[in-house]
Amino acid sequence: MASRSRQINGFMDSPANSPILILTNEFAPARGGIATYVEETARAAAECKREVVVWAPGIPRRDDASLPFTVRRLGLRGNQNWPDRLRLRRALRRAPVNWEQTTLYLPEPGPIRLWLYAGWLGLPRPGRLVLTFHGSELLYLGAWPHRRGRLARLCARADRIGVVSQYVLDLLEKTVPRAGAKAVVVPGAPAHAYAALAADARPNPAPPSPSHPFRLVSVARVHPRKGIDLALDAIARLPAELRHRIRYDIIGPARKPAYARELSRKAREADVTLNFLGTLDERQIAGIFRAADLLLFPSRELPKSVEGLGLSILEAALLGLPTVATHTGGTGEAVENGVTGLLVPPDDPAALATVLESCLRNPALRHHLGAKAADRIPSRFSWKRNAEALFT
């Protein structure tokens, strides 16, 4: 019998090619790793000829219409509190969606935490359920027996489970032992905007003069887990003739104002120029990457928070900027040590200072690492491969 197909709420109901409904608490205009991950996964699924609708917080925006998938704005704040969760529950229960013919994708911690209570809340049962874990949510949920039990039941109901690195896969198998059989590693990749910007060749660096400033950059929210204090402690250990030439730019929102003030104090004591640039768009970030000498990624692991991979490492690499990173969480899968960048032990400012000094004194090393990074990233990381692994 030929399969039937009909239009339902903007989806094509097709048993062989079910529409994908993505729920997220983080989406443009918000910036950050998860917002990028959600948008690029949706874009890749749409380019694979899947019909995709993203339910996102906020109010409708004109640029939503330029995306190759449908965005439904729910007017929510996206803050994961229970009032927002209950409003999302109401929207889900009222939506004219043929759930039996829909793939529901929960790509980040917010909707996953909601779906832990799917039975209590009377949430719909989709035809297929796909999850993605980034790392920190497993530490958070696994720390409490009742949440760990609910997480195990959710993973048992899932048809496919994505993890952003082998590190997160190991963490998943430790937290929910039988879940690994359904898991696929789907790391991020540079956002599509960077691919276009990378088409312009990165110029060969000129040998620096004694007055040449060294430009270091980190792309991270200003938060203790991102380890900017560790980077400043390392910079303070450098010889004065190097340290005084450093300009250190931080791209990202200041989530912890007290921590930002402490960073400014450390920079003044080390006589280092520290700039908080706030949130920038891809073109602005690409311009800074091209002018920079190194991306610093000094992340540390906290009891319930860890770096799953590090998208900014991949984006910088695509533009020929090498990374010096702490080897924590999944960063060892984003940086090929000695090939596309250099890794140091976490929370070790002396080791970080040694590697920084070596890189700053050796422009040929920086250029070699950056060229290798730009060459290898496109073949190693792909949103299209991710979408195929998750949804086929």
FENTA-V833428 format. One line per field, one symbol per residue. burial: # if it has 9 or more other C-alpha atoms within 8 Angstrom, else .. Layout:
BEGIN
burial: ???
END
This chain:
BEGIN
burial: .......#..####...##########...#.################.#########.....##...######.#.#.....##.###..#......#.########.###.#####....#..#################....##.###.##..#.##########.###.##..##..#########..##.##...............##########.###########..#...##.##########....##..##.###.#.###..##.#..#.##.###.##########...#################################.########.##.###.###.##..#..##.######..##..####.#####..
END
